[in-house]
Every structure is written in C-alpha cells, then in structure tokens.
Amino acid sequence: MRTVRKTTMLAVASVAALLGAVASAGTANAATMVEPRGCSAGNFCFYNNAEYNDGPGQLSGNNANFTVFSHPSCQTHTWNDCISSVYNHGTSGLGVNVYRDANYSGAVFCVPDNVAYAYLPAAYPYTLGLIPLNDSISSNKWTTDC
C-alpha cells in the first residue's frame, strides 16, 4: 500500500511539473503589448531575429510576396521566410494575417492590432506543430477577422 501511494505521489508530481513547463513555454510565446523600437505608426513590422532584433521591415498595405523586399542578413537576401518576431503597429484597428505562402495562401496566423510577438509561436494554429511559424512568412493581408 505504501509503495502504491508513493508511486502515485511521484506520478502526480511529474504531471504537475510537466504542466508547469508547458505553461511556461506557452507564456514565452504569448503576445505582448510591448512597443518595439523603430516601428512607425500604421505599419506591420517584422524582424529577422527574436526579441525585435535585425529590422524592422515595415509594410503598411497588403503584400502578396515578400521576395520583393530585400534584407541582406536573411539567407535568401529577402524578407521571405526570414521573420522571427512581429509587431502590428496599425492605427486602423485591423489585424494582420501572415501567410506561409505567397499570394495569401497556405497556413495563416493573425497578429491583432497593437500586439507584438517577441518570439513567434512554435507553429501555425491548428497544425499540431507540423508547420513552423518562425522563418516561414511569405505574404500579409490586413483583416477584421483577428
């Protein structure tokens, strides 16, 4: 009986520790209301590295293909598939949908108005972690559906 109770207590402690680690990891990826430096009002801003480093690239409209925007420190020398942190510094109240593929296609993730992500979430929502969000953004479109 004593062995069963001890084993049960160890199992409960292990589950609690695991849940705490998952909660902490989720918090690290959570959106923040921090205003990163260098992002002009009305723009969607993005950075090559986490924590708003190496940038920003700034766009104010819809953009079907990020390969037209150069950035020398990115592997492709464009912003395509080279974004690790973002900030929606819009002034219209709109969110920004970011898409995995050019021409507003593929997996989508929405950044609400005046929200920043110092670390992009691990994957596009509803993909069960199969499609990484970091370094995979190729187009953007402003939206009311965020």
C-alpha positions, -999 to +999 in steps of 0.1 A: +000+000+000+028+024+009+046+017-024+014+024-044+009+057-026+045+067-031+043+058-068+010+077-072+025+108-055+056+107-078+033+104-108+012+134-097+044+154-091+057+145-125+025+156-142+024+188-123+060+196-133+052+188-169+021+210-169+042+238-154+068+235-181+042+236-208+025+266-193+059+284-190+067+276-227+033+289-237+039+322-218+072+327-236+054+327-269+024+348-258+016+381-274+028+412-256+018+448-257+054+460-258+062+486-285+094+476-302+117+504-313+118+516-349+083+506-360+064+536-374+027+540-365+004+525-391+028+497-401+032+460-397+068+455-386+089+424-386+124+414-375+149+388-387+156+376-351+136+371-319+131+399-295+129+425-323+165+423-335+177+429-370+150+451-385+124+463-387+110+456-421+079+478-423+048+474-445+015+494-445-005+475-471-013+441-483+017+423-498+014+392-519+051+382-520+079+391-495+106+381-520+103+417-534+115+432-501+153+428-497+171+423-465+208+414-467+211+395-435+184+370-444+195+337-460+176+345-492+185+382-490+148+390-489+122+390-461+106+359-475+109+331-449+130+353-427+108+366-398+112+357-362+093+385-343+065+408-354+046+439-343+013+452-356+016+489-350-015+497-371-037+526-364-070+513-380-078+486-355-072+459-381-052+427-375-026+414-399-029+379-414+005+365-422+006+335-446+031+307-451+030+310-489+030+339-514-003+352-527-021+349-494-022+311-493-011+283-471-013+283-433-023+316-417-016+334-384-032+366-373-015+394-353-041+416-336-038+454-337-011+468-314+002+433-304+038+422-306+053+387-306+090+388-295+091+351-303+067+337-329+046+308-317+061+274-324+036+266-352+007+279-372-025+273-352-044+241-358-014+224-374-004+203-343+031+217-346+037+203-381+042+237-398+066+260-381+057+297-380+092+310-374+110+319-407+081+308-428+061+340-436+057+349-473+028+374-475+005+395-454-030+410-456-048+433-432-081+419-417-110+425-394-111+387-385-084+387-359 
